[in-house]
């Protein structure tokens, strides 16, 4: 039996139980969250579902974690998941969410106070008391009033984490471009006027700076061809990549280039092309990132937004996806007490 077929059967078996339970269970509301007992739901928070896997080494249960974003995804999960995951687990969950949405949202720039997050996630508990984060089964992220659901549906064609997640219509969350060139990032400045730290004059800052340790891998945000790799004035070591539809991305202040990064080389989205440094006009290690559209420099945050819908669920998996979607989204919305959701 194939993995997809097994998953379809499993979701069919639990769908009736999950949906029957929903009608009697009130919704959990986003906000500062605290865990509630499995005998009922009250308040916000991490809503415990009963164990779905139990053996001599580990027990796995499923939680709904809901919170309102005040500043960033770290502080949100640090608050609303503190009672169910240790610090390392909360950090891992934040990065899992960031990976799921990395083609749609830059977690360092796009989130605003009042946005919301809800996650259906597995939790593993060992007899010795160890607690760890498992798979994120479903999520919804609300950014500026726009609700973005994500439903996990692993299939043979998925090449990364985001490729395993789909919207309710069965379209992959992958897009033509990643929203950021670093996996671990924080921004020192955004597109606009700033005083250059070395030249000491105000000028238009044509891009975004990502502060990161020296040597952090820099990834291509999309498929393309390297048109320049070398030294260029204040950029120091820089790579320019030409993408389809008149897009060029530029990566500056690099410490060194990755093996094979040279003019004429083809790159694939997510490939490491270079490493963060402080060459050129830079006072500390960081990546300077630009997007040019038809030769004109554009704000990366705007230029990369909503660049195309992802690939649909393979036709042969459509029915299994729809069954999984209905069960997981119902569990995410209502947190049923007795739905067995983790399909291993």
Secondary structure in CASP SS format (residue, H / E / C, confidence):
PFRMAT SS
TARGET T0000
AUTHOR 0000-0000-0000
METHOD secondary structure of the structure
MODEL  1
X C 1.00
X C 1.00
X H 1.00
X H 1.00
X H 1.00
X H 1.00
X H 1.00
X H 1.00
X H 1.00
X H 1.00
X H 1.00
X H 1.00
X H 1.00
X H 1.00
X H 1.00
X H 1.00
X H 1.00
X H 1.00
X H 1.00
X H 1.00
X H 1.00
X H 1.00
X C 1.00
X C 1.00
X C 1.00
X C 1.00
X C 1.00
X C 1.00
X E 1.00
X C 1.00
X C 1.00
X C 1.00
X C 1.00
X C 1.00
X C 1.00
X E 1.00
X C 1.00
X C 1.00
X C 1.00
X C 1.00
X C 1.00
X C 1.00
X C 1.00
X E 1.00
X C 1.00
X C 1.00
X E 1.00
X E 1.00
X E 1.00
X E 1.00
X E 1.00
X E 1.00
X E 1.00
X E 1.00
X C 1.00
X C 1.00
X C 1.00
X E 1.00
X E 1.00
X E 1.00
X E 1.00
X E 1.00
X E 1.00
X E 1.00
X E 1.00
X E 1.00
X E 1.00
X E 1.00
X C 1.00
X C 1.00
X C 1.00
X C 1.00
X H 1.00
X H 1.00
X H 1.00
X H 1.00
X H 1.00
X H 1.00
X H 1.00
X H 1.00
X C 1.00
X C 1.00
X C 1.00
X C 1.00
X C 1.00
X C 1.00
X H 1.00
X H 1.00
X H 1.00
X H 1.00
X H 1.00
X H 1.00
X H 1.00
X H 1.00
X H 1.00
X H 1.00
X H 1.00
X H 1.00
X H 1.00
X H 1.00
X C 1.00
X C 1.00
X C 1.00
X C 1.00
X C 1.00
X C 1.00
X C 1.00
X C 1.00
X C 1.00
X C 1.00
X C 1.00
X C 1.00
X C 1.00
X C 1.00
X C 1.00
X E 1.00
X E 1.00
X E 1.00
X E 1.00
X E 1.00
X E 1.00
X E 1.00
X E 1.00
X E 1.00
X E 1.00
X E 1.00
X C 1.00
X C 1.00
X C 1.00
X C 1.00
X E 1.00
X E 1.00
X E 1.00
X E 1.00
X E 1.00
X E 1.00
X E 1.00
X E 1.00
X E 1.00
X E 1.00
X E 1.00
X E 1.00
X E 1.00
X C 1.00
X C 1.00
X E 1.00
X E 1.00
X E 1.00
X E 1.00
X E 1.00
X E 1.00
X E 1.00
X C 1.00
X C 1.00
X C 1.00
X C 1.00
X C 1.00
X C 1.00
X C 1.00
X C 1.00
X C 1.00
X H 1.00
X H 1.00
X H 1.00
X E 1.00
X E 1.00
X C 1.00
X C 1.00
X C 1.00
X C 1.00
X E 1.00
X E 1.00
X C 1.00
X C 1.00
X C 1.00
X C 1.00
X C 1.00
X C 1.00
X C 1.00
X C 1.00
X C 1.00
X C 1.00
X C 1.00
X C 1.00
X C 1.00
X E 1.00
X E 1.00
X E 1.00
X E 1.00
X C 1.00
X C 1.00
X E 1.00
X E 1.00
X E 1.00
X E 1.00
X C 1.00
X C 1.00
X C 1.00
X C 1.00
X C 1.00
X C 1.00
X E 1.00
X E 1.00
X E 1.00
X E 1.00
X C 1.00
X C 1.00
X E 1.00
X E 1.00
X E 1.00
X E 1.00
X C 1.00
X C 1.00
X C 1.00
X C 1.00
X C 1.00
X E 1.00
X E 1.00
X E 1.00
X C 1.00
X C 1.00
X C 1.00
X C 1.00
X E 1.00
X E 1.00
X E 1.00
X E 1.00
X E 1.00
X E 1.00
X E 1.00
X E 1.00
X C 1.00
X H 1.00
X H 1.00
X H 1.00
X C 1.00
X E 1.00
X E 1.00
X E 1.00
X E 1.00
X E 1.00
X E 1.00
X C 1.00
X H 1.00
X H 1.00
X H 1.00
X E 1.00
X E 1.00
X E 1.00
X E 1.00
X E 1.00
X E 1.00
X E 1.00
X E 1.00
X E 1.00
X E 1.00
X E 1.00
X C 1.00
X C 1.00
X C 1.00
X C 1.00
X C 1.00
X C 1.00
X C 1.00
X C 1.00
X E 1.00
X E 1.00
X C 1.00
X C 1.00
X C 1.00
X C 1.00
X E 1.00
X E 1.00
X E 1.00
X E 1.00
X E 1.00
X E 1.00
X C 1.00
X C 1.00
X C 1.00
X C 1.00
X C 1.00
X C 1.00
X C 1.00
X C 1.00
X E 1.00
X E 1.00
X E 1.00
X E 1.00
X E 1.00
X E 1.00
X E 1.00
X E 1.00
X C 1.00
X C 1.00
X E 1.00
X E 1.00
X E 1.00
X C 1.00
X H 1.00
X H 1.00
X H 1.00
X H 1.00
X C 1.00
X C 1.00
X C 1.00
X C 1.00
X C 1.00
X C 1.00
X C 1.00
X C 1.00
X E 1.00
X C 1.00
X C 1.00
X H 1.00
X H 1.00
X H 1.00
X H 1.00
X H 1.00
X H 1.00
X H 1.00
X H 1.00
X H 1.00
X H 1.00
X H 1.00
X H 1.00
X H 1.00
X H 1.00
X H 1.00
X H 1.00
X H 1.00
X H 1.00
X H 1.00
X H 1.00
X C 1.00
X C 1.00
X C 1.00
X C 1.00
X C 1.00
X C 1.00
X C 1.00
X C 1.00
X C 1.00
X C 1.00
END
